[in-house]
Amino acid sequence: MESKYERKGVAGEGAFGVVYRVVHKDTGKVFAMKKIKMDKSTDGVRSSAIDEIMALQEIRHENVVTLHEVIGKRAGSVFLILDFHDLELEHVIQAKEPNSSVVARMILSLTRVQMLLAGVEALHSLGLIHRDLKPSNLLIDELGTLKLADLGLARTFGSPDRLFSPSAFTRRYRPPELFFGCTRYGKSADMWSVGCILAEMMLRQPLFPADTDLGVVNCIFEKLGYPHMDVYERLLRSSV
């Protein structure tokens, strides 16, 4: 089935897979083909890839990237055929149009965050949290529609006994309680990331521009204030 598509080059690469730009040989339509890296310890598909496939198969929303096909090969490789959009929100933020006014930037940012919220709400309504919302995981199509992508860290939430990794989320978009080892969290964690993204669209730079965990925590405290001791105690209780 992979032979239906012709590879046109690498579009991106991450910890869990390589994304190729491909063209359907019959229709000429461009897609993204994500090759899932195998789990060397089990010689099988990573559990995160299975979670991503299940999440994408369950959701159909204009603000979430569409999964068109899953291709499995005898050698064990798995390929996901997805919408292809090569413009990321990160590219738009970094462009820094010199002539854009504050008002125009605010209107455009609010329009995009409205689409972001619609996509996030669609995930949350299905009991899923994204856990890696950031500008580079938000794609923009040719009509300007923003779409959530890369659901490799998406997980179901709602069970009081469900524990999550505190190292999820990219550092600059990670909720502060996770830096203190919190393993019980839900959709509010995604909403922290949404707030960081909105601020970044307005400021044209990350809200918490640090490259270490301690640096990000210090940035959060400097901008939002230091929590009281009872907050620290609740954080410690939520991490056990």
C-alpha positions as CSV (number, residue, x, y, z in Angstrom):
1,M,0.0,0.0,0.0
2,E,3.0,2.3,0.6
3,S,3.7,2.0,-3.1
4,K,0.6,4.2,-3.8
5,Y,2.7,7.2,-2.6
6,E,5.9,8.7,-4.0
7,R,8.2,10.3,-1.5
8,K,9.3,13.8,-2.2
9,G,11.6,14.4,0.7
10,V,11.8,14.6,4.5
11,A,9.4,17.1,6.0
12,G,10.5,16.7,9.6
13,E,11.9,14.3,12.2
14,G,11.3,13.8,15.9
15,A,12.0,11.4,18.7
16,F,9.3,8.9,17.6
17,G,9.3,9.1,13.8
18,V,10.2,10.6,10.5
19,V,7.7,12.6,8.4
20,Y,7.9,12.5,4.6
21,R,6.2,14.7,2.1
22,V,4.6,12.3,-0.3
23,V,2.3,12.5,-3.4
24,H,-0.5,10.0,-4.2
25,K,0.4,8.5,-7.5
26,D,-3.2,8.3,-8.8
27,T,-4.6,11.6,-7.6
28,G,-1.5,13.8,-7.3
29,K,-2.6,15.0,-3.8
30,V,0.1,15.8,-1.3
31,F,0.1,14.1,2.1
32,A,2.4,13.7,5.1
33,M,3.6,10.2,5.7
34,K,4.8,9.6,9.2
35,K,7.0,6.5,9.7
36,I,6.8,5.3,13.2
37,K,10.0,4.2,14.9
38,M,10.0,0.8,16.4
39,D,10.5,0.1,20.1
40,K,13.9,-1.6,20.2
41,S,13.2,-3.1,23.6
42,T,10.1,-5.0,22.4
43,D,10.8,-5.1,18.6
44,G,7.3,-3.7,18.1
45,V,5.3,-0.5,17.7
46,R,5.7,2.0,20.5
47,S,2.7,2.3,22.8
48,S,2.8,6.1,22.2
49,A,2.3,5.4,18.5
50,I,-0.7,3.2,19.2
51,D,-2.2,6.0,21.4
52,E,-1.7,8.5,18.6
53,I,-3.4,6.3,16.0
54,M,-6.3,5.6,18.3
55,A,-6.7,9.3,19.1
56,L,-6.6,10.3,15.4
57,Q,-9.0,7.6,14.4
58,E,-11.5,8.8,17.0
59,I,-11.5,12.5,16.2
60,R,-12.7,14.3,13.1
61,H,-12.5,18.0,13.5
62,E,-11.5,20.9,11.2
63,N,-8.9,22.1,13.8
64,V,-7.2,18.7,14.2
65,V,-5.0,17.2,11.5
66,T,-6.8,14.3,9.7
67,L,-5.5,10.7,9.6
68,H,-6.4,9.3,6.2
69,E,-4.8,5.9,6.4
70,V,-2.6,3.5,8.5
71,I,-0.2,1.3,6.6
72,G,1.5,-1.7,8.2
73,K,4.3,-3.6,6.6
74,R,5.5,-7.2,7.2
75,A,8.8,-5.9,8.4
76,G,7.1,-4.2,11.3
77,S,7.1,-0.6,10.0
78,V,4.0,1.5,10.4
79,F,3.1,4.5,8.4
80,L,0.5,7.1,9.0
81,I,-0.9,9.1,6.1
82,L,-1.9,12.6,7.3
83,D,-2.8,16.0,6.0
84,F,0.3,17.8,4.8
85,H,0.7,21.4,5.9
86,D,4.3,22.8,5.9
87,L,3.5,26.1,7.6
88,E,3.8,25.9,11.4
89,L,2.5,28.6,13.8
90,E,6.1,28.8,15.0
91,H,7.2,30.0,11.5
92,V,4.5,32.7,11.6
93,I,5.6,33.9,15.0
94,Q,9.2,34.0,14.1
95,A,8.5,35.9,10.8
96,K,7.7,39.1,12.9
97,E,6.1,41.2,10.1
98,P,7.6,44.7,10.6
99,N,4.4,46.6,9.5
100,S,1.9,44.8,11.6
101,S,0.2,46.9,14.3
102,V,-0.4,45.8,17.8
103,V,-4.2,45.9,17.1
104,A,-3.9,43.8,13.9
105,R,-1.6,41.3,15.7
106,M,-4.1,41.0,18.5
107,I,-7.0,40.3,16.2
108,L,-5.1,37.7,14.2
109,S,-3.7,36.1,17.4
110,L,-7.2,35.9,18.9
111,T,-8.6,34.4,15.7
112,R,-5.9,31.7,15.8
113,V,-6.3,31.0,19.5
114,Q,-10.0,30.6,18.9
115,M,-9.2,27.8,16.4
116,L,-6.7,26.4,18.8
117,L,-9.3,26.3,21.6
118,A,-11.8,24.6,19.2
119,G,-9.3,21.9,18.5
120,V,-8.4,21.4,22.1
121,E,-12.1,21.3,23.1
122,A,-12.7,18.6,20.5
123,L,-9.9,16.5,22.1
124,H,-11.1,17.1,25.7
125,S,-14.7,16.2,24.8
126,L,-13.4,12.8,23.8
127,G,-11.5,12.5,27.1
128,L,-8.1,13.2,25.6
129,I,-5.4,15.6,26.6
130,H,-2.7,16.5,24.1
131,R,0.2,17.0,26.5
132,D,2.5,18.7,23.9
133,L,0.8,21.8,22.7
134,K,3.3,24.3,21.3
135,P,3.7,26.5,18.1
136,S,5.6,23.8,16.2
137,N,2.8,21.3,16.7
138,L,0.2,23.7,15.3
139,L,-0.1,23.7,11.5
140,I,-1.8,26.3,9.3
141,D,-3.3,25.2,6.0
142,E,-3.6,27.3,2.7
143,L,-6.9,28.8,4.0
144,G,-5.4,30.0,7.2
145,T,-7.1,27.3,9.3
146,L,-5.0,26.2,12.4
147,K,-4.8,22.5,13.1
148,L,-3.5,20.5,16.1
149,A,-0.9,18.0,15.1
150,D,1.4,15.4,16.7
151,L,-0.8,13.5,19.1
152,G,2.0,11.1,20.1
153,L,1.7,12.1,23.7
154,A,-2.1,12.3,23.9
155,R,-3.6,10.3,26.7
156,T,-7.1,9.6,28.1
157,F,-7.9,11.4,31.3
158,G,-10.6,11.3,33.9
159,S,-9.8,8.3,36.1
160,P,-8.6,9.3,39.6
161,D,-6.1,6.5,39.6
162,R,-4.5,7.4,36.3
163,L,-1.0,8.7,36.7
164,F,0.9,10.6,34.0
165,S,4.6,11.4,33.5
166,P,5.6,14.8,34.9
167,S,8.1,15.2,32.1
168,A,5.4,15.4,29.4
169,F,4.9,18.7,27.6
170,T,7.8,20.7,26.0
171,R,9.6,22.6,28.8
172,R,8.5,26.1,28.0
173,Y,4.8,25.1,27.7
174,R,4.8,22.8,30.7
175,P,2.5,23.6,33.7
176,P,4.4,24.6,36.8
177,E,3.1,21.7,39.0
178,L,4.7,19.2,36.7
179,F,8.2,20.6,37.5
180,F,7.5,19.5,41.1
181,G,6.6,16.0,40.1
182,C,2.8,16.2,39.8
183,T,1.5,12.9,38.2
184,R,-2.2,13.6,38.5
185,Y,-3.4,16.2,36.0
186,G,-6.0,16.7,33.3
187,K,-7.3,19.2,30.7
188,S,-6.2,22.2,32.7
189,A,-2.6,21.2,31.9
190,D,-3.3,21.7,28.2
191,M,-4.9,25.1,29.0
192,W,-1.7,26.3,30.5
193,S,0.1,25.6,27.2
194,V,-2.7,27.4,25.3
195,G,-2.1,30.5,27.5
196,C,1.7,30.3,26.8
197,I,1.0,30.1,23.1
198,L,-1.3,33.1,23.1
199,A,1.2,35.1,25.0
200,E,3.9,34.1,22.5
201,M,1.8,35.1,19.6
202,M,1.4,38.6,21.1
203,L,5.0,39.0,22.3
204,R,6.6,37.3,19.3
205,Q,8.8,35.4,21.7
206,P,8.3,32.6,24.3
207,L,6.6,33.8,27.6
208,F,9.1,31.8,29.6
209,P,12.3,31.8,27.5
210,A,14.6,29.5,29.5
211,D,16.4,26.3,28.5
212,T,16.4,24.4,31.8
213,D,13.6,23.3,34.1
214,L,14.9,25.5,36.9
215,G,15.1,28.4,34.5
216,V,11.5,28.0,33.4
217,V,10.3,27.8,37.0
218,N,12.2,30.9,37.9
219,C,10.6,32.7,34.9
220,I,7.2,31.6,36.0
221,F,7.7,32.8,39.5
222,E,9.2,36.1,38.4
223,K,6.2,36.9,36.1
224,L,3.4,35.4,38.2
225,G,4.7,35.6,41.7
226,Y,5.9,33.0,44.2
227,P,3.3,30.5,45.6
228,H,2.5,30.2,49.3
229,M,3.7,27.2,51.3
230,D,0.3,25.5,51.2
231,V,0.5,25.4,47.4
232,Y,3.9,23.7,47.7
233,E,2.4,21.2,50.1
234,R,-0.4,20.4,47.6
235,L,2.1,20.0,44.8
236,L,4.1,17.5,46.9
237,R,0.9,15.5,47.8
238,S,-0.1,15.4,44.1
239,S,3.3,13.9,43.1
240,V,2.9,10.8,45.3
